[in-house]
Amino acid sequence: MGNRIPLEKAVRMARIAPCEDIYTTNNPYGFRINVNHPRIRPLYQRYKEHIGERILSDNQRRHFELLIFELMERRKIT
């Protein structure tokens, strides 16, 4: 496998603007949270480490999104 590069460098190399919206649009799998958002990504990584998975199943991803929505309701994430 190739070497990993930081997201910022990949964005510069691809000359694309990072998505600033916390919500996804037109996700074919029905997910609503953008896990690549700078405020969500660290939480997503910690969640995956916590459950001991590198790739989440659909149910695990839905559970993660429910946790994010709960945090948003408590205004811990804006």
C-alpha positions in Angstrom: 0.0 0.0 0.0 1.1 3.6 -0.6 2.1 6.1 1.9 -0.5 8.2 3.6 -0.5 12.0 3.2 -2.2 14.6 5.3 -5.7 15.8 4.1 -4.5 19.3 3.7 -1.7 18.3 1.4 -4.1 16.1 -0.6 -6.5 19.0 -1.0 -3.7 21.2 -2.2 -2.5 18.6 -4.6 -6.0 18.0 -6.0 -6.8 21.7 -6.0 -10.2 21.2 -4.4 -11.9 23.0 -1.6 -12.7 20.9 1.5 -16.3 20.5 2.2 -17.3 22.8 4.9 -20.8 21.4 5.5 -21.2 19.0 8.4 -24.1 17.3 6.5 -23.7 15.2 3.4 -25.8 15.8 0.3 -27.1 13.0 -2.0 -25.4 10.2 -0.1 -26.4 7.0 -1.9 -26.3 5.0 1.4 -28.6 7.4 3.3 -25.9 8.7 5.7 -26.4 12.3 6.8 -23.2 13.3 8.5 -20.0 14.2 6.6 -17.3 12.2 8.4 -14.6 14.1 6.5 -15.6 17.4 8.1 -12.7 18.8 10.2 -14.8 18.8 13.4 -16.3 15.3 12.8 -13.2 13.4 11.6 -11.5 13.2 15.0 -14.7 11.9 16.6 -15.1 9.4 13.8 -11.6 8.2 14.3 -12.0 7.8 18.0 -15.3 6.0 17.6 -13.6 3.5 15.2 -10.8 3.0 17.7 -13.2 2.6 20.6 -15.1 -0.2 18.9 -12.0 -1.7 17.4 -12.9 -1.4 13.7 -11.1 0.1 10.8 -14.1 0.1 8.5 -17.6 0.5 9.9 -20.6 -1.5 9.0 -23.8 0.3 8.0 -25.3 -0.2 11.5 -22.1 1.0 13.2 -22.1 4.1 11.0 -25.8 4.7 11.8 -25.0 4.4 15.5 -22.1 6.9 15.1 -24.5 9.3 13.4 -27.0 9.0 16.3 -24.3 9.8 18.8 -23.3 12.9 16.7 -26.9 14.1 16.6 -27.1 13.6 20.4 -24.0 15.7 20.8 -25.4 18.3 18.5 -28.6 18.5 20.6 -26.6 19.0 23.7 -24.7 21.7 21.7 -21.3 20.1 22.2 -20.8 20.2 18.4 -22.0 23.1 16.2 
